[in-house]
Amino acid sequence: LILAQAANESGWGTSRFARQANNYFGMWCYQAGCGLKPRQRDAGRSHEVKRFEHTRDSVVAYLHNLNTNRAYQSLRNLRQTTRELGAPLRGVLLAEGLLSYSSRGADYIKDIQAMIITNDLEQLSFEVASQ
């Protein structure tokens, strides 16, 4: 799930935000100068795409966001239920809890799920879990 979102949000690491701000997840900030101004930001909007000193800082912020923001409570509920059932955590399933992550809603979830399947990213989850 993490890899699919990073690839999707950063254009496989090629976006201006990934290259210039170490932001692989499209995370916003709301103070002038906290990041990079999106070139196609809607009129009247003031957000920037947050700048991180290191790539790992972007990953830590992303994980903190998913684990604390009430918008992703459904993702955390899916994760908890899956663990209680003793089933493996699968990105395709957990992606269902990301409805609020993007303004694209369900279409975003479908794209993330397709990326996980097409690039066989579930296999990586199982390899990490078995180590």
N, C-alpha and C positions, 0 to 999 in steps of 0.2 A: 504494500500500500504506500509506504513512504517513498520508495523508488519511483512508483508510477506517478505519484503526485509531484515529486520533484521534477521528473522528466516532462510532465505535462505543463507545469507552471513555468518552467525555465526553458522550454524548447530544447530539451536534452542538454541543458547547460550552456546554450548559446545565446540566451537573451541578454539584453543590456543589463537587466537587473541581476542576473546571475554573475555576469562578468565584472560589472562595476560595483556591485553592492553585496556580493555573496548571498543574495536572496534567491533561494531555490523554490520557495513556496508561495510567492506572491503576497507576502504579508505586508500589511499597510501600517503606517504610523501617521500621526495627526499633528505633529509640531513642525513648523517650518524648518527645513534644513535637516530633518531626521533621516532623510533618504533621498531617493531620486524622484523627480516629478514625472509622472507618466505623460508621454507626449500626446496621448489622446484622452486626457482626463476631461470628463464632462464639465461644462461651464458651471460655476458655482460650487464645485467640489474643491476640497483643500488637502486631501490625503496625498501622501507620498508613498513610494514603495520603500520600505525600511531598509536601511544600510546596516550590514553586519561586518564586523572586523574580520571574522573568519567564517568559513563554511560551517564549521561545527556550531557556531553561535546561531546560525540560521536553523539548523536541525534541532538544537535545544529549544529555541523559541517555538518552533513548529510543534514539538512534542508537548511543551508546556501548554500551548494553545489548545491542542486536542484534549489534553487531560484536565483542563480547568475551565474552559469556556462553556457556558451553559448551552451554547448553540450545538455542541457536540455530545450532549448527554446521551443521545440515542446511540452514538458510536460506542460510548463507554458501557451502556447497557448491553449492547450486542456482545461486546468483548467479555463482560462479566458472565452473561448467560452461556456463552460458548465455553468459557473456562469451567463453569459449574457443571456443564454436561460432559466435560472431559474431552471435548472435540478440539481439533487443531484450530488455531486462529488463522483464518483465511482472509486475505486482503479483499477478495471479491465480495465476501459477505460484509466485512467491516466497512467497505466503501458505501454501503447503504446508509450508514450513519453520517454521511457528509453532505446531506441535502443543503445545509446552510453555508457550506464552504465557498461556494461560487454562486454568483448571480444566475448562472446557467442551470442551477438546480439539478433535476433528474438527468438532464443531458450531460452534465459534468460527471455525474456518477457513472453513467453508461460509458463515457470515454475512459474513465479511470479503470473500470472493470475490463474494458476491451484491451487496454494497454497491459494490464496484469496478465490476461489470457494470452494475447498475441506474443508477448515477450517472455512468457513462461516464468513470470516473477514469483508465482506461488512456490515454485521449486526452491527458490532462495529462502523463503520463510521456513520451509521444512528442513533445509540444510542447517540453518542457524539454530533452530530449535533442537536439533539432534546433537549439537556440539556441547 
